[in-house]
Amino acid sequence: MESPQSPEKAGVFAPLTISTFRNIWLASLVSNTGALIQGVGAAWVMTDISTPGMVAMVQTATFLPIALLAVPAGAIADMYDRRKAQMAALGFAAIGALVLTLLSFAGWVTPWILLTMCFLIGCGVAIYSPAWQSSPGEQVPPALLPQAVGLNGISYNIARSFGPAIGGLIVATVGASAAFAASSLCYVPILLALFFWRRTPPPARLPPERLTRAMMGGLRYIIHMQPVRTAIARSLISGILGAALLSLMPLIARDMLGGSARVFGLMLGFFGIGAVGAIFILQPIRRQGNERVAAGCSIAAAAAVAVLALSHSLAISSLALLVAGAAWMIQMTTVNIAVQLFVPRWVTGRAVAFLNATIAGGIALGAVIWGMVAQDQGTQIALLAAAVCHALAPLMGLILPIADREDAARTLDEPLADPEVKLGITGRSGPIVIEIQYRVPVGRAREFYDLMRQVQRIRIRNGAYGWSLGRNINDPERWVERYSSPTWHDYLRQRNRSTVEEMSVQQQAFAFLVGDSEVAVERWLERPFGSVRWRAESPDQGSFELPVEG
């Protein structure tokens, strides 16, 4: 990895000085362009062969797979080689794009076939996306992570600035089948870039978790990490509201501006140009605080959507789309950066996946809602209603404010040594019960208790369950913290998941100890009655040491 500029001098494009990131970023720009060309073709074909409600359903078919598959995809990104996961997912999407091309050339595309193929291609993209979005941490230094996340965000929007226009031109001149063919070819560069990425995977001390347990671990972390939980909740609202413009744009082009596929492509292009231009102001704007940024973006989006609802001029609508694109990009990127800065690397893929699933689910749900409103009340009424909702969205900051953070969460440089074990257990043995004994001055009991509530949240989000804190009624200085892990391997994972900040909190708890007293840690293999099949002839392995697991 090349040495970047110092963090103080690093600009928004500094990650592009690192060849690995640059190659994958440029290739993703091409693949995003292809995806948008396909989107224009699909939306315009549906506009020709079906109703407004079905036109909006193209967005639902595209984004629903992300809502359904992003969470397991995020777990896969954290558990396995992210490079291989991306290649497999993109290969599936490329095959789907090729099949859609062949069906289109054969003249066999119907509304439901089109939605099905959009859904299948979206499945590949859904599995690819968390691994791609969580990869910058392996490609650039931590100081450049916010810039790298921002650049990944604008990759799609740069493609949006010219991809839809290209798509519209292809559809208008040679037909949707050619647009689908061009989309298929655009997967080749990113597959090659990933193939030549010489990723160095971190050494695996333990086998990967089971998929379901990894998914639940990611969900548990988000639930017990308040800043991440709040940011993801706000993204759901943004997705529902943003779906109005994203899903109804073909109808704006056809019904309100009297345009063709070319006009639709130009509109998407202006939306993308606005998003790309926003990257130049993203860094200074972020200094105002995430919540102020989100509120400002909502107000700007409200104004832009209202103008689009009332305008019948392509020039005026294009200016409104510039503002809407900038507001959308800044808001989504701000939330994405916030999430990635708050979570450690071991759960980044899952956190990004939950964010993607929430946004995609919001867009899919919003597309259905706004499509129904447009079909019943007209496109203009639907857009005006969406503008009012955008204007009211900043009120959510009163109950769900987006927290600020500048530095990425950092885990320990070296893993903790495995505890000494003399009982013959395996990695799947469990549950494991941990008892930690503290001796704390009576006069500091309240302070200690308040701090241990923070320790509780840390333990639970890192994988523990059944946490409790007890105090000896005969010896008030003596406290016992208890928690459990499902298996021995789960306990070893949990021990090494703490960030530097979380370890600092635990060290503060140790600072309460009386005099020269030390923390006493005991670990127990719990054998719940009824689950033990310990026959009389079975040997007791307690006299053998467990081999150290590498």
N, C-alpha and C positions, 0 to 999 in steps of 0.2 A: 504494500500500500504506500503510495507516494506521500511525502510530507506536504500537508497543505499549508496555507498561510496561517499566521497566528489568529486565534479567535477574535482578537480585537480588530484586526484588519480584514477578516474574511467577509467577502461580500456575498450577495445572494447566489451568485454563480460559482462560488469557490468549490463546491463538490465536483464540478465538471472538470477540475484539474486532475482528478483521480481517474485513471483510465478505465478501471472496472466499472465504476459507477457511470462514467460517460458513455461507454459502449452500450450498456444495458439501457440507459436512459434514452439514447438516440433510437435504439431498436424499438423500445416501447412506444416512442413517438410514432413510428411507422405502423405498429400494430394498432395503436389507438386510432390512427387515421383510417385504417381499414375497418375497424369496428364502426366508426361513424359513417363511412360510406355504406356499409351494410344497413345501418340504422335508417339512413335516408331512403335507401331502396325499399326497405320493409315498410316504413311508414307511408311512403307514397303509393306503393302497391296496394296497401290496405285502404288508403284514401280512395283509390279508384274502384275497389271491388266490394267495399262494405260501408257500414254506418259510422258516425262519429264515435259512438261508444266502443266499437271495435278498433278504431284508430287509436284511441287512448289505451286500449288493451295491449298494443305493441309495447308500450313502456312497461306495463305490468309483466308481460311475458319475459321481457329483458331483465328486469330487476328482481322479480320474484325468486329466481334461483339463488341470488345473493342472500336474500333473506332466509332461504331454507338451508343453504349449504355453507354459508360463510363460517358458522361456528365450528362444525367439524373440520372445515378447511383450515381454520386458524389453529386448531389443535394439531392437525397434521403438520402445519408450518413450524410449530414449536417442537414437535416430537421427532421429525425426520429431516432429511437434507432438503433445505428450501429450494435449492437449485433444481433438484430432480423433481420435486413437487410441481414447480412451475412448468418444467418441460412437459411432464405428463398431462397436466391440465390444458396447456395451450395446444398440445397435440390433439386432444379430444375436441377442443373448440375448432381447430383447423379442419378436422374431418367433418364436423357439423356444417361448417361454412361451405365446404366442397359439396356436400350432399344437397344443401339448399341451392347452390349454383346449378347442379345437374337437374334438380326438380324444376327450377325456373326455366331453364333452356328447353326442357321437355314440355312445358306448359301445364304442369300438374299442380301449380301452387293455388290453393284455396285459402280462405281466411284462417281456418283451423290448422291447416298444414303449415302456413306461415308462422302462426303463433307457436306451434310445436317446435319448429326448427329454431326460432328465436329463443325459446326456452332452453333447448338442448345446448345451443352455443353459449347461452348465458350460464349454464351449469359449469362448463369448462372455465369460463372467466371467473365465476364465483370461487372455484377451488384455487385458481391461480392468484387472485388478488391479494389475500392475506399474506401469502409467502412473498410476493413482490413488495408489498407495502412495508413489511417488517424486515426486509433485507438491507436497507441503507445502513442499519447499525453494524452490519458485517462488511460494508463497503467503504465507509467513511469514518473518520475519528468522531468521538462523542461530541466534540465542540461544533462539528458541522452538521449534526443530526437535524436541527430545525430547518436549515437551508435545504438539506437533501429531501426532507419530507415535503417542503414547499415546492421544490423542483419536480418531484414525482407528481404532485398535485397539478402542476401546470402542464405536465406532459400531455394529459388528456385535453386540457383546454387549448394548448397550442394546436393540437390536432383538430380541435373543434373550430378553430379560426379559419381553417382552409379545407379540412376534410369534408364537411357537409357541402361546401360549395363545389368541391370536386365530385362528390356523390350526386348532387343535384344536376351538375353538368352531364355526368355519365348517364343518369337516368333520362334526362331530357333529350339527349342526342342518340344514344345507342341502346337504351333500355335498362330495366332493373337487373336483368340477368348478367349483364356486363359488370354492373356495380357489385353484385354478389361474387363474381369471379375475381375482381380486383381485391375485394376484401379477403378472399382466401389466400391470395399471394402475399398479403401484408403480414401474415404470421411467420413467414420464413426468416426475416432478419432477427426477430427476438428469439426464435428457437436456436439460431446460430450463435447469437451473443451469449445465451445461457450455456450452450454447449462448451464454449471456449472460456467461460468463467472458471478459474481455478480456485474454487472455494475451499478454504481450510476449515473443515467442521471442528467444533470444539470437542475435546476428548470426552467420550461418554463413559462415566464411571458406573452408571447404572443403566439397566435396560429401559426403553421408553415405557411410559404409562400406557394403560389401555385407553382406547379412544374415548370411550364414554367417561372414564374417570378424568381424563385430561380436559374434556369439555366442561365437566362439572367443576374442575379446579379453576378453569378460567372464569366461569360464571361466579364462583365463590369469591374469587379475587375482586372482581368488579363490584359485586354487592357490598363487600366490606372495604372498598376503597372509594370513599365518598366523592372526591373530585372527579374520578373517572366515571362513576355512576351518574353523576349530575350531567357531565358533558355528553354522555351517550343518550340520556333522556332528552336533552335539548336537541340533539341531532334528529330524533324521531319527529319532533315538531317541525324542524326545518325541512325534512324530507317530505312530509305531508303537504306543507305549504308550497314548497318549490315544485312539486309535481304538477301544479296547475299550469305553469308556463311550459315545463318540459313536455308534458303530454298533449297540450292543446296547441302547440306551435304549428303543426300541419294545418289545423283548422284556421288559425289566424292567417296563415299564408294564403289559403284558398278562399275563405269566406269573407275575411275583413280586408284583405289587400288584393283580392282577385288575382293571385299569382299562381305560378306553376311550381313544379318540383325545384326549378332553379331558384325561385324566390325563397322557398323553404330552406334550401341549402345556404343561401346568402344570410338568412336570418340566424341560422345556427352558427354561421361563420362570425357574424357580429357578436353573438353571445360569447363565442370563444375568444374573440379579440379582446373583449372587455375583461375576460378572465385572465388572459395572458398579461395584459397591461397592469392588472392588479398586483402581479408579483413584484413590480418595482416599488410599490408602496406598502407591501405586506410587512416587512421588517419594522419600518418606523411606526406603522399603525399598531402593531402588536405591543409597542411600548405603552400604549394608552390603557392596556388591560383587556383581557379577553371578554369580559362582560360588556364593556363599552363598545368594543369592536362588533360583537354580536348584535347589540341594539342598533348601532349605526347601519349595519348591513340589512337588518330587517326594515328599517325606515326607507333605505334606498330601494330595496326590492319592492316595497309597497308603492312607492312613487312610480317606479318603472312599469310594474304590472298595470297600474291604473292608466298610465299613458297608452300602453298597448291595447287596453280595453276600449279606449276612446278614439284611437288613431286609425285613419284609413290611408295614411301616407307611409310609403316604404322608408323614406328618409327619416321621418320622426320615429317610426317604430324601430329603425336600426339604432338610433341614438339611445332609445330606451333599453334595447337589448345590450348595448355596451355597458350600461349601468347595472342591469340585472346580472350579466355575466360576471362583472367584477364583484358584486355583492355576494353572489353564490360562491365564487371561488374563495374569497377571503373568509367567509363564514365557515365553510367546510374545512379549509386548510387550518384555520385557527383551532377548531375542535380536534382535528387529527393530530396536530402538533401537541396540544395539551395532553391528549391521551397517551401519546408515545413518550412524552417527557415524564409522566407520572408513574409509568409501569416499568419494571425491570425487564431485562432481555428474555428471561425464561418464560414470560407470559405475554410478550409483545404481540406475537401472531394472533393469539386468542383475543386480546383486547382490541386490536385492529379489526379482527373478524366480527366481533360483537358490534363495533361501531359501523362497519360496512353493512351488516345485517340489519341494523336499526335504520340506517339511512335508506337502504334499498327497500326495506319493508314499508317505511314511510312513503317512499315514492310510489311503490306498487299500490298501497292502500289509497294514497292521494290521487293516483291516476284513475282509479275506479270511481272515487267520489266526485272528482272534478269532471270526469267523462259523463257521469250520470247527470250532473248539474247542467253541463253544456247541452246534453241531448234533450233535457226537459225544459230548460230556461234559455238556452242559447249561449254561445261562446262568450259574448260580451258580459252577460250577467255573472257567469262563472268567474271570469277574470276580475271583475269588480269585487266580488265576494272574497276572492283570494287576496286582493290588495288590502281590504279591510282587515283580514286576518293577519297579514304581514305587519300592518301598522300596530296591531295589538300585541304582537309576539314579544316585544321587549318587556312586557309586564311579567313574563315568566322569570325574568332575572331576579324578581323579588323573592321567589321561593326556590328557584333552581339556578343560582349564579354559577358561572363557569370560572373556576379558580385559575390563578396565574402561577406559572412556574417557568424558570429560565434554564435550569440545568437538568440534564437527563438523570434519571435514577441510576445509581451505580451499585452493582453487587460487589461482594468481596473479591479481592484480587486472587486469593487462593482459597480453595475449598477447605472447610473444617475437617480435621482428621476424624475418621470414623471412631465411635466409642469402642472401648474394649468389651468383647463379648466372650463369655465362657460357656454359655448354654448353646447346645446344638440347634440353631435355628436357620431358616432359609430366608431369602428375600421376601417370600410370600407369607411368612409367619406373622401372626397378629391376631387381634389388635395389640399394639404396643402402647402401654400407659407410661407417661413420664411424670415424675414428681420432682419439683424443684423447691427446696426448703430455704427460706430466708429468715434471718434474725434481725428485726428492725426495731429501733427505739420506739417505745410507746408514744412518745411525744410527736413522732413523725408518721404516725399510722395513717392519718388522713391524706397526707401528701403521697405516701407510698401507694395507698389504695387508688388514688386518682391516676397515678402513673401506670399502675398495672392494668387499668382499663384500656390504655393505649397498647400495652403489651398483648392484651386479649385480642384486639383487632388484628395485630400483626400476626399472631399465631394462627388465627382462624383463616385469614386470607392466604396464608402460605401453606395451608393444608391440614392444620390440626382441627379436631372437633372435641366436643364435650369439655370445653375449657371451664375451670372453676378456680376460685381462690378461697382458701380456708384459713382460719385463725384459731390457734390453740386456746381453749378457754381456761386452761390451767397455767399456761405460759404465754401471756399476751404478746411477747416479743416474737414469737415463732409463727411464721406464715408458711403455707404450702400452696404452691401453684400446681395444678394438675391439668393435663390434657392428653388426648389420645391421637394415634395415627392408625390408619387401617392395617398397614403392614410395616415390616421392618424397612423395606425399600422406600415406602412413602415417608417414613420418619427421616431417613437419610436425605431424601430430596428436600423435605421441609427445612432441615437444619441449614441447608446451603442456599436457600432462596432469599434470605433476608438481605435487604439493601444496606448500604453504609449508614443511612439515616436510621433504619430500623434497629441495627446493631447498637447505634448510639443510645436509643431509647432503652434497650436492655441493659446497657452499661450504666445508665442513670439509675435503674432499679438496683443494680449491685452496689451503687454508691450509698444506698440507705443502710447497708449492713452495719451492725454494731461492732465497734472496735476491730479486732483482727479476725472476726468470724468470716467464714467462707460459705459460698453457696454449695449446698449438697444436692446432687442430682442422682436420682434413682430411676432406672428403666425396668419395666415389668412386662413380661409376656402374659397377657390376660388369657385365661382359658375359660370362656363362658360355659357354665354348666349346660350339658346337652349337646355341645358342639365338639367335645373331646372324645376321640375314639382311641383311647390309650389302653390297649390290651395288656393283660398280665405278662405275656411273653415279650412285649415290645421293650427294647432296651432304653434306658434313660441316658440321653446324650449329654447330660449336664457335666460330665467329667471331661468333655472334649472342647477345645477351643474352636470357634468358628473361623474358618479361613478368611483372610482379608480379601474382600471383593474389589477387584480393580475396575 
